[in-house]
Amino acid sequence: MAVSKQKKEEVMVELKELFSNSKSVVFSGYKGVSVKDLSDLRRKLRKNDVTFKVAKKTLIKRAAENAGFKDIPDEALEGQVGAAFGMGDEIAAAKTLFEFSKTNEGVKLLGSLMEGKILSKEETLQLAKIPSRTELLAKLVGSMKSPISGFHGTLYSLLRSFVGVVGAYKEKLEKGNN
């Protein structure tokens, strides 16, 4: 079904606005993904403040060029392509798509745009594997707490040993008096 010129212009305006306002854009293939799975993916992305759009590759490329991204590689727009526009966390789109791709073979990361830079498929995968902000904060707190816990354990064992020695000495004195 042919798309009218007016409809293409509307899609172009929407895509250009998304390219301009998003912190990151992740391109992903979705070949062989059912409508149900695609709806599930969109729901998961929305929870992370990410908008997923499917459009013709030429429209995506032209909208990106109009927004200032001139040299998007052809490998990033290979096959059936969707663009995930991250409005909040920069790596949320890549992480969500990567997690979804583990259970759905049709979804593949193809590349991304972040902070004005075009990233390859490999760089996008590396971003997707970075732990989330909450996980990193938990690790930081754990590593800060570790020396304190060790110090507490050392003091506790010293006190327990001291109490044990005093208890044994008391028992020895009581046996000696009887």
Residue frames as qw, qx, qy, qz and C-alpha x, y, z in Angstrom:
[[0.000, 0.891, 0.455, 0.000, 0.00, 0.00, 0.00],
 [0.420, 0.432, -0.011, 0.798, 1.48, 3.32, -1.05],
 [0.309, -0.624, -0.424, 0.579, 1.80, 6.03, 1.54],
 [0.253, 0.899, 0.280, 0.223, 0.60, 9.46, 0.51],
 [0.450, 0.464, -0.185, 0.740, 3.00, 12.38, 0.29],
 [0.359, -0.693, 0.082, -0.620, 1.15, 14.16, 3.11],
 [0.903, -0.423, -0.049, -0.063, 1.45, 11.12, 5.38],
 [0.808, 0.161, -0.160, 0.544, 5.19, 10.88, 4.60],
 [0.133, 0.622, -0.153, 0.756, 5.61, 14.55, 5.51],
 [0.644, -0.638, 0.037, -0.420, 3.82, 13.99, 8.83],
 [0.954, -0.202, -0.078, 0.208, 6.07, 11.01, 9.59],
 [0.596, 0.419, -0.150, 0.669, 9.14, 13.08, 8.61],
 [0.173, -0.709, 0.141, -0.669, 8.17, 15.92, 10.95],
 [0.825, -0.521, 0.031, -0.219, 7.54, 13.49, 13.81],
 [0.923, 0.006, -0.090, 0.375, 10.82, 11.62, 13.24],
 [0.390, 0.566, -0.168, 0.706, 12.84, 14.84, 12.96],
 [0.427, -0.707, 0.133, -0.548, 11.34, 16.05, 16.24],
 [0.934, -0.357, 0.017, -0.007, 12.16, 12.73, 17.92],
 [0.789, 0.256, -0.133, 0.542, 15.75, 12.80, 16.59],
 [0.140, 0.660, -0.158, 0.721, 16.18, 16.37, 17.84],
 [0.520, -0.631, 0.159, -0.553, 14.68, 15.82, 21.32],
 [0.962, -0.237, -0.135, -0.008, 16.01, 12.38, 22.24],
 [0.387, -0.777, 0.492, 0.070, 19.18, 11.72, 24.23],
 [0.255, -0.318, 0.866, 0.290, 19.87, 8.55, 22.27],
 [0.780, 0.338, -0.109, -0.516, 18.51, 6.66, 19.27],
 [0.407, -0.277, 0.865, 0.094, 18.98, 2.91, 18.87],
 [0.631, 0.324, -0.416, -0.569, 18.30, 1.19, 15.56],
 [0.458, -0.166, 0.860, -0.151, 17.10, -2.38, 15.74],
 [0.368, 0.062, -0.758, -0.534, 15.97, -5.02, 13.33],
 [0.543, -0.012, 0.582, -0.605, 12.68, -6.72, 14.05],
 [0.521, 0.229, -0.649, -0.504, 12.37, -9.26, 11.24],
 [0.530, -0.108, -0.838, -0.073, 10.03, -12.12, 12.07],
 [0.001, 0.078, 0.657, -0.750, 8.67, -10.50, 15.25],
 [0.081, -0.573, -0.794, -0.187, 4.94, -10.99, 15.76],
 [0.143, -0.660, -0.159, -0.721, 2.62, -8.06, 16.34],
 [0.720, -0.646, -0.240, -0.083, 2.00, -9.31, 19.88],
 [0.771, -0.237, -0.101, 0.583, 5.73, -9.40, 20.65],
 [0.310, 0.397, 0.099, 0.858, 6.25, -5.99, 19.07],
 [0.389, -0.736, -0.213, -0.512, 3.45, -4.58, 21.24],
 [0.807, -0.523, -0.180, 0.207, 5.09, -6.15, 24.29],
 [0.633, 0.067, -0.015, 0.771, 8.42, -4.57, 23.30],
 [0.021, 0.603, 0.155, 0.782, 6.80, -1.14, 22.88],
 [0.614, -0.719, -0.231, -0.230, 5.21, -1.49, 26.34],
 [0.805, -0.353, -0.110, 0.463, 8.55, -2.33, 27.92],
 [0.454, 0.275, 0.077, 0.844, 10.23, 0.56, 26.14],
 [0.206, -0.732, -0.238, -0.604, 7.51, 3.02, 27.21],
 [0.718, -0.647, -0.233, 0.110, 8.14, 2.10, 30.86],
 [0.670, -0.298, 0.056, 0.677, 11.72, 3.36, 30.37],
 [0.117, 0.843, 0.050, -0.523, 10.65, 6.60, 28.62],
 [0.228, -0.263, 0.710, 0.612, 11.58, 5.28, 25.18],
 [0.645, 0.520, 0.147, -0.541, 9.52, 5.74, 22.00],
 [0.469, -0.092, 0.793, 0.377, 9.77, 3.05, 19.32],
 [0.518, 0.630, 0.012, -0.579, 8.95, 4.05, 15.75],
 [0.602, 0.097, 0.703, 0.365, 8.83, 1.98, 12.60],
 [0.398, 0.800, 0.015, -0.449, 9.12, 3.84, 9.30],
 [0.830, 0.523, 0.009, 0.193, 10.68, 3.48, 5.89],
 [0.741, -0.269, 0.041, 0.613, 14.47, 3.54, 5.99],
 [0.358, 0.445, 0.220, 0.791, 14.63, 6.48, 3.60],
 [0.296, -0.826, -0.215, -0.429, 12.37, 8.52, 5.87],
 [0.747, -0.612, -0.072, 0.250, 14.43, 7.60, 8.94],
 [0.674, -0.008, 0.136, 0.726, 17.67, 8.51, 7.17],
 [0.157, 0.612, 0.252, 0.733, 16.29, 11.79, 5.80],
 [0.473, -0.829, -0.196, -0.227, 14.84, 12.78, 9.21],
 [0.773, -0.447, -0.005, 0.449, 18.20, 12.00, 10.86],
 [0.518, 0.244, 0.190, 0.797, 20.01, 14.13, 8.27],
 [0.100, -0.756, -0.256, -0.594, 17.57, 17.00, 8.86],
 [0.636, -0.765, -0.098, -0.042, 18.27, 16.71, 12.60],
 [0.063, -0.883, 0.463, -0.036, 22.05, 16.89, 12.05],
 [0.687, -0.291, 0.659, 0.093, 23.10, 13.23, 11.82],
 [0.453, 0.650, -0.369, -0.486, 24.60, 13.09, 8.32],
 [0.395, 0.451, -0.786, -0.154, 26.48, 9.79, 8.06],
 [0.775, -0.179, 0.477, -0.373, 24.33, 7.00, 9.43],
 [0.051, -0.340, 0.887, 0.308, 25.96, 3.79, 8.16],
 [0.643, 0.049, -0.491, -0.585, 23.90, 1.46, 5.97],
 [0.426, -0.021, -0.886, 0.180, 24.48, -1.42, 8.44],
 [0.096, 0.135, 0.598, -0.784, 22.43, 0.51, 11.03],
 [0.580, 0.325, 0.119, -0.738, 19.48, 0.57, 8.64],
 [0.191, 0.228, -0.900, -0.318, 19.62, -3.01, 7.38],
 [0.164, -0.301, -0.938, -0.048, 16.43, -5.06, 6.86],
 [0.328, -0.754, -0.459, -0.336, 13.24, -4.17, 8.70],
 [0.387, 0.125, -0.405, 0.819, 14.29, -1.34, 11.00],
 [0.350, -0.841, -0.393, -0.126, 12.75, 0.36, 13.99],
 [0.299, 0.464, -0.332, 0.765, 14.20, 3.30, 15.87],
 [0.551, -0.635, -0.507, 0.192, 14.01, 3.54, 19.66],
 [0.142, 0.681, -0.097, 0.712, 14.25, 7.14, 20.88],
 [0.570, -0.381, -0.566, 0.457, 15.47, 7.40, 24.49],
 [0.073, -0.831, -0.138, -0.534, 14.15, 10.54, 26.15],
 [0.611, -0.773, 0.113, -0.129, 15.38, 9.87, 29.69],
 [0.662, -0.497, 0.510, 0.232, 18.26, 7.52, 30.45],
 [0.286, 0.668, -0.518, -0.450, 20.71, 7.40, 27.54],
 [0.124, 0.282, -0.938, -0.160, 21.21, 3.63, 27.58],
 [0.563, 0.120, 0.613, -0.541, 17.67, 2.58, 28.50],
 [0.749, 0.469, -0.117, -0.453, 16.68, 1.95, 24.87],
 [0.451, 0.496, -0.741, -0.040, 19.76, -0.18, 24.16],
 [0.166, -0.209, 0.876, -0.402, 19.38, -2.15, 27.41],
 [0.659, 0.217, 0.443, -0.568, 15.68, -2.82, 26.89],
 [0.734, 0.505, -0.292, -0.347, 16.14, -3.90, 23.27],
 [0.275, 0.461, -0.837, 0.107, 19.10, -6.10, 24.25],
 [0.358, -0.080, 0.799, -0.477, 17.14, -7.78, 27.06],
 [0.742, 0.356, 0.216, -0.525, 14.19, -8.32, 24.74],
 [0.582, 0.556, -0.539, -0.248, 16.47, -9.80, 22.05],
 [0.122, -0.347, 0.907, -0.206, 17.54, -12.54, 24.49],
 [0.483, 0.214, 0.782, -0.332, 14.04, -14.04, 24.34],
 [0.627, 0.683, 0.297, -0.230, 13.12, -12.97, 20.81],
 [0.673, -0.103, 0.450, 0.578, 15.59, -13.84, 18.05],
 [0.408, 0.707, 0.430, 0.386, 14.08, -11.40, 15.53],
 [0.125, -0.992, -0.003, -0.034, 15.17, -8.30, 17.48],
 [0.795, 0.012, -0.008, 0.607, 18.77, -7.29, 16.83],
 [0.180, -0.866, 0.015, 0.466, 20.70, -4.15, 17.72],
 [0.716, 0.551, 0.229, 0.364, 22.09, -2.53, 14.57],
 [0.423, 0.257, -0.095, 0.864, 23.67, 0.70, 15.82],
 [0.248, -0.803, -0.487, 0.239, 22.86, 3.89, 17.66],
 [0.224, 0.657, -0.020, 0.720, 23.26, 7.64, 17.94],
 [0.578, -0.683, -0.365, 0.256, 24.32, 9.14, 21.24],
 [0.326, -0.778, 0.026, 0.537, 25.47, 12.63, 22.15],
 [0.360, 0.828, -0.209, -0.376, 25.85, 13.50, 18.47],
 [0.069, -0.496, 0.834, 0.230, 28.01, 10.45, 17.72],
 [0.856, 0.175, -0.280, -0.397, 27.18, 7.50, 15.53],
 [0.448, -0.452, 0.757, -0.148, 27.94, 4.20, 17.28],
 [0.416, 0.233, -0.811, -0.339, 28.49, 0.84, 15.60],
 [0.821, -0.254, -0.399, -0.321, 26.64, -2.38, 16.40],
 [0.705, -0.030, -0.559, 0.435, 29.48, -3.54, 18.68],
 [0.102, 0.200, -0.354, 0.908, 29.61, -0.24, 20.59],
 [0.580, -0.310, -0.125, -0.743, 25.83, -0.33, 21.02],
 [0.839, -0.197, -0.506, -0.037, 26.05, -3.88, 22.42],
 [0.481, 0.068, -0.526, 0.698, 28.71, -2.74, 24.89],
 [0.225, -0.271, 0.161, -0.922, 26.41, 0.07, 26.03],
 [0.743, -0.269, -0.328, -0.518, 23.52, -2.35, 26.42],
 [0.797, -0.126, -0.552, 0.210, 25.60, -4.57, 28.71],
 [0.124, 0.356, -0.435, 0.818, 26.50, -1.76, 31.12],
 [0.230, -0.435, -0.806, 0.329, 24.75, -2.27, 34.47],
 [0.103, -0.811, -0.408, -0.407, 21.87, 0.08, 35.20],
 [0.005, -0.649, 0.280, -0.707, 22.29, 3.13, 37.42],
 [0.743, -0.518, 0.117, -0.408, 20.58, 1.35, 40.33],
 [0.973, -0.031, -0.127, 0.191, 22.85, -1.68, 39.99],
 [0.528, 0.472, -0.276, 0.649, 25.94, 0.55, 39.91],
 [0.294, -0.652, 0.243, -0.655, 24.77, 2.46, 43.00],
 [0.911, -0.362, 0.020, -0.194, 24.14, -0.84, 44.82],
 [0.873, 0.170, -0.200, 0.410, 27.65, -2.03, 43.94],
 [0.206, 0.616, -0.272, 0.710, 29.11, 1.28, 45.14],
 [0.584, -0.594, 0.193, -0.518, 27.28, 1.06, 48.48],
 [0.986, -0.150, -0.070, 0.019, 28.35, -2.59, 48.81],
 [0.724, 0.318, -0.251, 0.558, 32.01, -1.75, 48.20],
 [0.058, -0.636, 0.277, -0.718, 31.82, 1.18, 50.64],
 [0.765, -0.477, 0.107, -0.420, 30.17, -1.04, 53.25],
 [0.917, 0.130, -0.356, 0.125, 32.62, -3.92, 52.83],
 [0.404, 0.376, -0.540, 0.636, 35.54, -2.45, 54.87],
 [0.420, -0.416, 0.312, -0.744, 33.15, -1.43, 57.65],
 [0.932, -0.143, -0.110, -0.313, 31.66, -4.94, 57.75],
 [0.788, 0.239, -0.461, 0.331, 35.16, -6.45, 57.84],
 [0.086, 0.442, -0.485, 0.750, 36.20, -4.12, 60.67],
 [0.680, -0.338, 0.156, -0.632, 33.02, -5.01, 62.58],
 [0.957, 0.002, -0.278, -0.083, 33.70, -8.73, 62.10],
 [0.567, 0.344, -0.526, 0.532, 37.28, -8.36, 63.35],
 [0.194, -0.417, 0.425, -0.779, 36.23, -6.43, 66.47],
 [0.832, -0.224, -0.011, -0.507, 33.41, -8.88, 67.15],
 [0.906, 0.083, -0.398, 0.114, 35.72, -11.90, 66.94],
 [0.323, 0.389, -0.538, 0.674, 38.26, -10.20, 69.24],
 [0.454, -0.363, 0.312, -0.751, 35.57, -9.45, 71.81],
 [0.927, -0.100, -0.164, -0.321, 34.15, -12.97, 71.54],
 [0.748, 0.224, -0.518, 0.349, 37.63, -14.46, 72.05],
 [0.048, 0.410, -0.491, 0.767, 38.25, -12.17, 75.05],
 [0.690, -0.293, 0.151, -0.644, 34.90, -13.13, 76.61],
 [0.934, 0.044, -0.345, -0.078, 35.73, -16.80, 76.02],
 [0.524, 0.310, -0.569, 0.553, 39.11, -16.45, 77.76],
 [0.247, -0.369, 0.409, -0.797, 37.56, -14.60, 80.72],
 [0.850, -0.175, -0.063, -0.493, 34.83, -17.27, 80.96],
 [0.862, 0.125, -0.464, 0.160, 37.41, -20.08, 80.92],
 [0.260, 0.365, -0.550, 0.705, 39.50, -18.30, 83.57],
 [0.531, -0.343, 0.232, -0.739, 36.38, -17.88, 85.74],
 [0.938, -0.079, -0.224, -0.252, 35.57, -21.59, 85.44],
 [0.678, 0.264, -0.546, 0.416, 39.16, -22.48, 86.34],
 [0.047, -0.382, 0.487, -0.784, 38.97, -20.30, 89.47],
 [0.739, -0.253, 0.084, -0.618, 35.62, -21.82, 90.48],
 [0.929, 0.040, -0.367, -0.014, 36.99, -25.36, 90.11],
 [0.468, 0.345, -0.555, 0.595, 40.05, -24.42, 92.09],
 [0.299, -0.373, 0.377, -0.793, 37.92, -23.11, 95.02],
 [0.866, -0.176, -0.074, -0.462, 35.79, -26.27, 95.23]]
